[in-house]
Structures are given as C-alpha cells and as structure tokens.
C-alpha cells in the first residue's frame, strides 16, 4: 500500500486532485462553505474534515471514488438514503463515482442539518 502524504492545507488538497475527482471535491467544498461558512476546515486523516462542536463532515478523494461523510449521518438518512456505513459516531458516507448524481440542494440540506445536530446534540466523538 502506498503511503499518502497529507496536503499542507485544504487548498493544496484540492489543487493536488485531477479529473472528475477534482471537480466533485471542488463543488462539494464550495457547497459546504456556502451552507455553513462558520465551519472550520482542516486536513485531518489526510483528507478534508469540517468541524463545529466536533467533527461534522468529511470529503475524501480516492482513486476510484469520492467519499462525502457525516459523523451523524445515521440521523440524516431521511435526506440522503444512499449513505452507508456503520461503526463509531453514527458515521455514514455517500460514495460518489464519476457518474453518481447528487443535487446541490441535497448537499446544502445535509450540511445544514449536520451542523444543527452538532449544535443541539453536541460533539459526536464525546461519549454520552
């Protein structure tokens, strides 16, 4: 397995991408920033992670797909039922491929709902 060198910052992360992954990540990032400009954007675990009272969402480009994930994604399935996954923190991800349709309005709604959940329920990484 090849070792991934983390990008120095979010702009460098996006700039290092090419093809459809670049276009998808750029569009997702723009929509996330529009929906919730207060989110703190960082490189964490070698990809984009957004924080507000704990981690809210992630954008991770891979060779064959882009993952768009939410720490409280299990509670967002009514907005985007294609999200899958399990494990810690109710994390669910939407696997995007070159031809996967995703409406901008859905992205905006997911982001706003995820931020609101962290505001009302708290940091998803803290044990209740």
C-alpha positions in Angstrom: 0.0 0.0 0.0 1.4 3.4 -0.9 1.9 6.0 1.8 -0.3 9.1 1.4 1.4 12.4 2.2 -1.1 14.8 3.7 -1.7 18.1 1.9 -0.3 21.2 3.7 -3.8 22.8 3.7 -7.3 22.4 2.2 -6.4 24.5 -0.9 -3.4 22.2 -1.6 -5.6 19.1 -1.1 -8.0 20.3 -3.9 -5.2 21.5 -6.1 -3.5 18.1 -6.0 -6.6 16.4 -7.4 -7.3 16.0 -11.1 -10.1 14.9 -13.4 -13.6 14.2 -12.1 -12.5 13.9 -8.5 -11.1 17.4 -8.6 -14.4 18.7 -10.0 -16.5 16.8 -7.4 -14.4 17.8 -4.4 -14.3 21.4 -5.6 -18.1 21.5 -6.0 -18.7 19.8 -2.6 -16.3 22.1 -0.8 -17.9 25.2 -2.4 -21.4 24.0 -1.3 -20.2 23.1 2.2 -18.7 26.6 2.6 -21.9 28.2 1.3 -24.2 26.2 3.6 -22.1 26.7 6.7 -19.4 29.3 6.4 -18.7 29.0 10.1 -17.3 25.5 9.8 -13.6 25.1 10.5 -12.0 23.3 7.5 -8.8 21.3 8.2 -6.8 18.5 6.8 -7.2 15.6 9.2 -6.6 11.9 8.5 -5.2 13.0 5.1 -8.5 14.5 3.8 -10.8 17.4 4.3 -12.7 17.5 7.6 -15.1 20.2 8.8 -15.6 21.0 12.5 -18.3 22.8 14.6 -18.6 21.5 18.1 -16.7 18.4 17.0 -16.3 16.8 13.5 -19.3 17.4 11.3 -18.4 16.0 7.9 -15.6 14.8 5.6 -14.7 14.9 2.0 -12.2 12.2 0.9 -10.9 11.7 -2.7 -9.7 8.3 -3.6 -8.5 6.8 -6.8 -11.9 5.4 -7.8 -14.4 7.4 -5.7 -15.0 10.5 -3.5 -16.5 9.9 -0.1 -18.8 12.5 1.4 -19.4 11.5 5.0 -21.2 12.8 8.1 -20.4 11.9 11.7 -24.1 11.9 12.5 -25.1 10.5 9.1 -27.3 7.9 10.5 -29.6 10.7 11.5 -29.5 12.2 8.0 -30.7 9.2 6.0 -34.1 10.8 5.5 -32.3 13.5 3.4 -29.9 11.1 1.6 -30.8 7.4 1.9 -27.9 6.2 -0.2 -25.4 6.8 2.6 -23.9 3.7 4.0 -21.6 2.6 6.8 -21.6 1.9 10.4 -19.4 1.8 13.4 -18.5 4.7 15.7 -20.3 8.0 15.9 -23.2 7.2 13.6 -20.9 7.8 10.7 -22.4 7.3 7.2 -20.8 8.1 3.9 -22.1 8.7 0.4 -19.9 7.0 -2.2 -19.6 9.2 -5.3 -18.3 7.9 -8.6 -17.9 9.8 -11.8 -21.5 9.3 -12.8 -23.2 9.5 -9.4 -25.9 12.1 -9.4 -26.1 14.4 -6.4 -28.2 17.6 -6.3 -26.5 20.7 -4.9 -29.7 21.3 -2.9 -29.2 17.9 -1.2 -25.7 18.8 -0.3 -26.8 22.1 1.2 -29.5 20.5 3.2 -27.2 17.7 4.5 -24.6 20.2 5.7 -27.1 22.5 7.4 -28.7 19.6 9.2 -25.4 18.1 10.3 -24.3 21.4 11.7 -27.6 21.8 13.6 -27.2 18.3 15.0 -23.8 19.1 16.4 -25.2 22.3 17.9 -28.1 20.6 19.6 -26.7 17.1 20.4 -23.1 18.0 20.9 -19.7 16.7 19.7 -20.4 13.3 18.2 -17.0 12.0 19.4 -17.8 12.5 23.1 -19.3 9.6 24.9 -22.6 10.5 26.5 
